[in-house]
Amino acid sequence: MRMRALGVALAAGAAWACSGEVRQPTGPESVTLPLVASPAHHAGAAHNDRTHLSGEQEVFTPVAPGGPTPADSHAQGQAILQIAEDQQSFDYKLIAANIENITQAHIHCGSATVNGPIVVWLYPNPSATAALPGGAGRHDGVLAEGTISAGTPLHVRPTTNPNCPGGVATFADVLARIRSGDAYVNVHTNDGVAPTNTGPGDFPGGEIRGQFR
């Protein structure tokens, strides 16, 4: 199954600067990524689902009022799924840009107002069980791509978390969550230096997020 070719138009980059504990980008103010509404779902036919990721979609409350939040980030992303005709697998491509120190990325179960549990790992790979170390540096472009398959160990992470009402047990449950809008893609960052949540490049709970619609 082939993925459609995806273009990413990136603004000219410049180095990120540090200012005290909170790092802000001195480079591009924005990145243009394709934002296309998902087509209608057709059972028994291959189709795409996609979502645009941004910091504004993160559900986050700073420890101190006025503290850094993912909404401060200029990072953006795009996640594209192509679901097979037999509904037993999907290919995925995850793009992220204007972002630093990515440690992990997943599909989570949950509505747009909650932080829900992981149900599929996308980065570093679908069988991963731990995040990568912090401090990886800047990333622009394709972060991860591959195939998630029903019946493959670890490709679905079952959950009974209350933020995923009804839970997830099977690949079919994952597809149902995506189609109902009760799933999202989250990209996590960490600079590897305590404390956390100091600004862009250091949001372990998630820096950019995109809800499936």
N, C-alpha and C positions, 0 to 999 in steps of 0.2 A: 504494500500500500504506500503510495507516494504522497508526501506532503506538498502542498502548493508552495511555490517559491515566494518568499516573503522579503520585502525590502525594508530597510531601516534607514531613514534619512537623519544623519546625526549632525548637529551644529558643530562648528570648529571648536575643538577642545582646548582648554588651558588647564594648568595645574590647580589642584585643590589647595586652599590655604588653611592654616590653622590660626585660630585666634582664641587664646586661652583654652578652656576646656571644650568649647563648642566649635567644631570645624564647619565652615560654610564654603561652598564652591565659589571660586572667582572666575570660573570658566563659563560654559554655556548656561544660559538661563532656561533653556528649554530644549527638548528633543522631540522631533516629529516622528511618531510611530503610527502605523495604520490602525484606525479605529473603525471597525465595521460591525454593525449589528449582527447578532447570530441569526442564521436562517431558521425557518421553521423546522421542528424536529420531525423526522419521518422514520418511523419504526421500520426496520428491515432494509434501510438504505444508508450508505455511507454519507456522512455529512460532517460539517465543521461546527465546533463551538469555540468561542473565543472570548477573551476579556482583556480590557485595558487596565494596567496596574498603575497606581499612583499613591503617594503618601497621604493624600487627603482621605483615602478610603480606609485607612487604618483606624481601628478602635483602640484609642490610647488616651490615658490620663496621666499627665506629668506628675512626678512626686511633689514638686513645688509649683504653685501657681505661676504661670508665665514661663515655665521651663521649656526646654526643647521638646518638640513633638515630630513625628514623621511628616506632618504637613509642612515642615520647614524644608524637606528634601526636594531637590529638583529632579530626582530619579523618576524614571518612567519604565513601563514594561508592557509586554504583550504576551499572552499565553494562548496558543492555538491547539485545539484537539481535533483530530480527524477520527471519527468513530467508524469502525468496520461495519460492513453490511450485516454480519452475523451477530453484532452486538457483544462480541466476546473480547474485544481489544480496542484500544485507541492509540494512535501515534500522537506524540506531543512535541511541540517546540516552544521553548520559553526564551524570550528576548528581554534583556535588561540593559539600561543605559543611564549614564550620568550617576553612577552608583559606585560606592567603595565597600570593600570588606564583606562581600557576600559569604555567608557560611552555610546556608541551606535554603531550600525552597520546597513547597509542598502544595497539594490540594487539601484544604481543610473543609470539614463539614460545619455549616453554621450559616445563619442569616447575616445580613449586612450590619446588624447592630451588635453582634457578639464575636468573641474570639473562640472559635471552636477547635475541636481536636483534629489532628492529622489523620487523613484517610489514604493518601497516596504521597509518596516521596518522589520529587522530580529531580532535585539536585542535593548532593552530588550524583546520585543515581537512584533508581527505583528500589534497590535492595538495601540502601543505607540505613543505619540505625543510630548514627551520631552526626552532629554538625562538624564541619571543618573548623580548623583553628581560625581565630580572628586575625585581622591585619593583613588580608590578602591583597589590598590595593584596589585600584580602579578597574571597573569592567564596563565595556560598551559592546553590545552585540548579542549573538546567540549564547545563552548560558547553558542550556541543556536541551537535548532532544533524544527521543527513544520511543519505546512501545511499552504500554501497560497492558497486561493480559490477564484474563480470568484464569484462575487456577495456578498461576505462577506464585511460588512462595514469596511473601512480603510485598507483593504488588498491591494488595489491599490490606489496610491496617484496621481491623475491626474495632469498633468503639461503642460504648453505651453512655458516653458523656452526655449530661443533661443539655448541653448547648447544641447537641445534635439529636433533637427529639426523635425517638424511634430507633436510633442507633444505625450503624452500618455493619453489615456482616459479609456482604458479597460484592462482587464487581457490579452486578446489576443494581445493587443499592447505591453504589457510587454514581452510576449513570443517572439514576433517578434523582439524586441530590443535585447533580449538575443541571439537569433539565428543569428542575423545579426552582432553581435560583438559590438553593440552600447549600451552596458550596462556593469556595473562593480560592484563589491562588495567592500565596503569601511568600515574599522573599525577605529573608532575615539577614541582618548585618551585625558585625561586632568588630571593634578595632583591637580587641585583645587586651585592652588596658582598663583597669577598674578606675572609676565606677562606670556603669553602663548607662545608656540613654543620654549621652552627652551631646548628641546632634547627629546630622547625616553621616552615615558610615558606622553608626554605633547604636542600632536599635535591634537587639537580639529577639525581641518579640515580633518584629516585622517592620520593615521600612516602606515597602510598597505592597499594595494589595489590590486585587481585582475580583469583584463578585460576578459570577456567572449569572446571566439574566434569562 
